[in-house]
Amino acid sequence: MIFEKLPTHPTSAELIDTAFSRAARAGRAKSGVEAQRSMLQVAANVCADNLENVVRQWPDFDAIDPFYYELADAIVDVDAVRESLSTVGWASRTAGEIRGEYEHRLSGDPETARKLRKQAFARLADVVEEVAADLERLGDAREELRTLPDIKPDEPTVVVAGFPNVGKSTFVNHVTNARGETASYPFTTTRIGVGHLERDRVRYQLVDTPGLLDRESGKRNAVELQAESALAHLADCVLVFVDASEACGYPLADQLALRDRLEERFSVPVYTVCAKADRSRELDADLYLSVAEDEGIERVVETAVAAIGHEPELPF
């Protein structure tokens, strides 16, 4: 996952302390003007390089998969992160400019050089402190994004939707190795289940979305709606589970209304699955399923796989 390996960002105070501590050690190894010049170079380089590394370590948001872009934007506000990255990049360049400016001025007697070096240190500290809030924002964003579900946008994906207790998780667990593969979206209490199965040497990803797609749009907050948008980029096929017996606790009419909304929302094949078909088949569905009776399981899987129509890339 692209955000998982984002390294820890230094705070402004940590960066200033590191830069000046290393500079002091470098200065002790020399004397006179050379000591002041060495201190300046080390401090400026530590500031410039660390700030540049912060920027380089983040992915290019214009190049990442739309699924991850949408999720990231829902959690941390991508525009704000970009603005902070731009500001930190400016601070890195400015630290380098300060180094270049004062290197040419550090000459003559050691006392004058010491005063100029102290001026340079003060300016370096001001620059780093100016981006303190940006470094904090990026550090917070890193912590949020590292918890995103490990979903691979390049794998063919089946999204399993429907109201609670209609059998989604039971099905996903039955046909995949999904047991225990759950992650929480950091912006909701929703837990998402991810399972995998193979057909003809192709790995398919099944995403169970309890709590995310089972409510009307007006009852969900902005970040949940954006998470749905992210799933719209991810899905290659959607299975909407409906419990015709209403044993799930939700009226059939409400379940079908959700199905209709998802058909409008997703631009991929959407199939109505009559789950718990052993209890009731009073539903005009595309597929009929009963995990308890081992009925229709393979048919549901085959239908989803055929709808996706994924062609594996051959090595020749």
Helices and strands as residue ranges (DSSP letters): H 12-28, H 32-57, H 66-76, H 78-103, H 110-130, H 132-145, E 157-161, H 168-175, E 182-184, E 191-199, E 202-208, G 217-219, H 222-234, E 237-243, H 252-265, E 270-275, E 287-288, H 297-308
